[in-house]
Amino acid sequence: MPLSTALKKQYRSLGHKLNPIVTVAGNGLSEGVQDELNRALEDHELIKIKLAVLDRDLRKQLVQEVCTSCRCELVQEIGKVALLFREAKKPNLRLTNLPR
């Protein structure tokens, strides 16, 4: 289910203070990176990732690939940093970046 504009705006303001948790480098989306992304999304729900790829088109393609493989929503993409959201099945109130 796509995020509403108001919810994206709220998540962008929450994501402003976050630091990137996962870095996706030139090797792309390996199995280890996918596992770490899934773990981070399950724990924190709202995460920033850094894409260490110089080519702009390749970065956009990589973000789409991450969103598809991890079943998450792209909230915002600025330069080499993307803000992703996926609702956790059992949110941990101590780890989540969302107010509850």
DRENPA-663750 format. One record per residue (C-alpha): z negated, y, x; chain; residue in three letters. Coordinates in steps of 0.25 Angstrom, whole numbers. Layout:
BEGIN
<site z="Z" y="Y" x="X" ch="A" aa="ALA"/>
...
This chain:
BEGIN
<site z="0" y="0" x="0" ch="A" aa="MET"/>
<site z="4" y="13" x="6" ch="A" aa="PRO"/>
<site z="-6" y="24" x="9" ch="A" aa="LEU"/>
<site z="-6" y="36" x="0" ch="A" aa="SER"/>
<site z="-4" y="50" x="7" ch="A" aa="THR"/>
<site z="-18" y="54" x="4" ch="A" aa="ALA"/>
<site z="-24" y="42" x="11" ch="A" aa="LEU"/>
<site z="-14" y="43" x="23" ch="A" aa="LYS"/>
<site z="-19" y="57" x="24" ch="A" aa="LYS"/>
<site z="-34" y="53" x="24" ch="A" aa="GLN"/>
<site z="-31" y="42" x="34" ch="A" aa="TYR"/>
<site z="-24" y="51" x="43" ch="A" aa="ARG"/>
<site z="-36" y="60" x="44" ch="A" aa="SER"/>
<site z="-45" y="48" x="46" ch="A" aa="LEU"/>
<site z="-36" y="43" x="57" ch="A" aa="GLY"/>
<site z="-35" y="56" x="64" ch="A" aa="HIS"/>
<site z="-48" y="53" x="72" ch="A" aa="LYS"/>
<site z="-45" y="38" x="75" ch="A" aa="LEU"/>
<site z="-40" y="34" x="89" ch="A" aa="ASN"/>
<site z="-29" y="23" x="90" ch="A" aa="PRO"/>
<site z="-34" y="9" x="90" ch="A" aa="ILE"/>
<site z="-22" y="1" x="94" ch="A" aa="VAL"/>
<site z="-11" y="5" x="103" ch="A" aa="THR"/>
<site z="3" y="-2" x="101" ch="A" aa="VAL"/>
<site z="11" y="-1" x="114" ch="A" aa="ALA"/>
<site z="25" y="-4" x="118" ch="A" aa="GLY"/>
<site z="24" y="-19" x="115" ch="A" aa="ASN"/>
<site z="23" y="-16" x="100" ch="A" aa="GLY"/>
<site z="15" y="-23" x="90" ch="A" aa="LEU"/>
<site z="10" y="-36" x="97" ch="A" aa="SER"/>
<site z="1" y="-46" x="90" ch="A" aa="GLU"/>
<site z="-12" y="-41" x="97" ch="A" aa="GLY"/>
<site z="-9" y="-26" x="93" ch="A" aa="VAL"/>
<site z="-7" y="-31" x="79" ch="A" aa="GLN"/>
<site z="-20" y="-39" x="79" ch="A" aa="ASP"/>
<site z="-27" y="-26" x="84" ch="A" aa="GLU"/>
<site z="-20" y="-17" x="74" ch="A" aa="LEU"/>
<site z="-24" y="-27" x="62" ch="A" aa="ASN"/>
<site z="-39" y="-27" x="68" ch="A" aa="ARG"/>
<site z="-40" y="-12" x="69" ch="A" aa="ALA"/>
<site z="-34" y="-10" x="55" ch="A" aa="LEU"/>
<site z="-43" y="-20" x="49" ch="A" aa="GLU"/>
<site z="-55" y="-14" x="56" ch="A" aa="ASP"/>
<site z="-52" y="1" x="55" ch="A" aa="HIS"/>
<site z="-41" y="2" x="44" ch="A" aa="GLU"/>
<site z="-36" y="15" x="49" ch="A" aa="LEU"/>
<site z="-31" y="15" x="64" ch="A" aa="ILE"/>
<site z="-23" y="23" x="74" ch="A" aa="LYS"/>
<site z="-13" y="15" x="83" ch="A" aa="ILE"/>
<site z="-6" y="21" x="95" ch="A" aa="LYS"/>
<site z="8" y="17" x="98" ch="A" aa="LEU"/>
<site z="11" y="18" x="112" ch="A" aa="ALA"/>
<site z="27" y="18" x="110" ch="A" aa="VAL"/>
<site z="35" y="29" x="115" ch="A" aa="LEU"/>
<site z="47" y="28" x="105" ch="A" aa="ASP"/>
<site z="44" y="34" x="92" ch="A" aa="ARG"/>
<site z="53" y="25" x="84" ch="A" aa="ASP"/>
<site z="47" y="13" x="90" ch="A" aa="LEU"/>
<site z="33" y="19" x="87" ch="A" aa="ARG"/>
<site z="37" y="20" x="72" ch="A" aa="LYS"/>
<site z="42" y="6" x="71" ch="A" aa="GLN"/>
<site z="29" y="1" x="78" ch="A" aa="LEU"/>
<site z="20" y="8" x="68" ch="A" aa="VAL"/>
<site z="28" y="2" x="56" ch="A" aa="GLN"/>
<site z="27" y="-12" x="63" ch="A" aa="GLU"/>
<site z="12" y="-10" x="64" ch="A" aa="VAL"/>
<site z="11" y="-6" x="50" ch="A" aa="CYS"/>
<site z="19" y="-18" x="45" ch="A" aa="THR"/>
<site z="12" y="-28" x="54" ch="A" aa="SER"/>
<site z="-2" y="-23" x="51" ch="A" aa="CYS"/>
<site z="0" y="-20" x="37" ch="A" aa="ARG"/>
<site z="-5" y="-6" x="38" ch="A" aa="CYS"/>
<site z="-1" y="8" x="34" ch="A" aa="GLU"/>
<site z="4" y="19" x="43" ch="A" aa="LEU"/>
<site z="-5" y="32" x="40" ch="A" aa="VAL"/>
<site z="1" y="41" x="51" ch="A" aa="GLN"/>
<site z="9" y="40" x="64" ch="A" aa="GLU"/>
<site z="8" y="52" x="74" ch="A" aa="ILE"/>
<site z="15" y="50" x="87" ch="A" aa="GLY"/>
<site z="10" y="37" x="93" ch="A" aa="LYS"/>
<site z="-2" y="35" x="84" ch="A" aa="VAL"/>
<site z="-2" y="28" x="70" ch="A" aa="ALA"/>
<site z="-13" y="28" x="60" ch="A" aa="LEU"/>
<site z="-13" y="15" x="52" ch="A" aa="LEU"/>
<site z="-21" y="10" x="40" ch="A" aa="PHE"/>
<site z="-24" y="-3" x="34" ch="A" aa="ARG"/>
<site z="-35" y="-6" x="24" ch="A" aa="GLU"/>
<site z="-44" y="-17" x="29" ch="A" aa="ALA"/>
<site z="-47" y="-29" x="20" ch="A" aa="LYS"/>
<site z="-62" y="-28" x="24" ch="A" aa="LYS"/>
<site z="-65" y="-14" x="30" ch="A" aa="PRO"/>
<site z="-76" y="-13" x="40" ch="A" aa="ASN"/>
<site z="-83" y="0" x="37" ch="A" aa="LEU"/>
<site z="-88" y="2" x="51" ch="A" aa="ARG"/>
<site z="-74" y="1" x="57" ch="A" aa="LEU"/>
<site z="-65" y="7" x="47" ch="A" aa="THR"/>
<site z="-59" y="21" x="49" ch="A" aa="ASN"/>
<site z="-58" y="24" x="34" ch="A" aa="LEU"/>
<site z="-70" y="30" x="27" ch="A" aa="PRO"/>
<site z="-76" y="21" x="16" ch="A" aa="ARG"/>
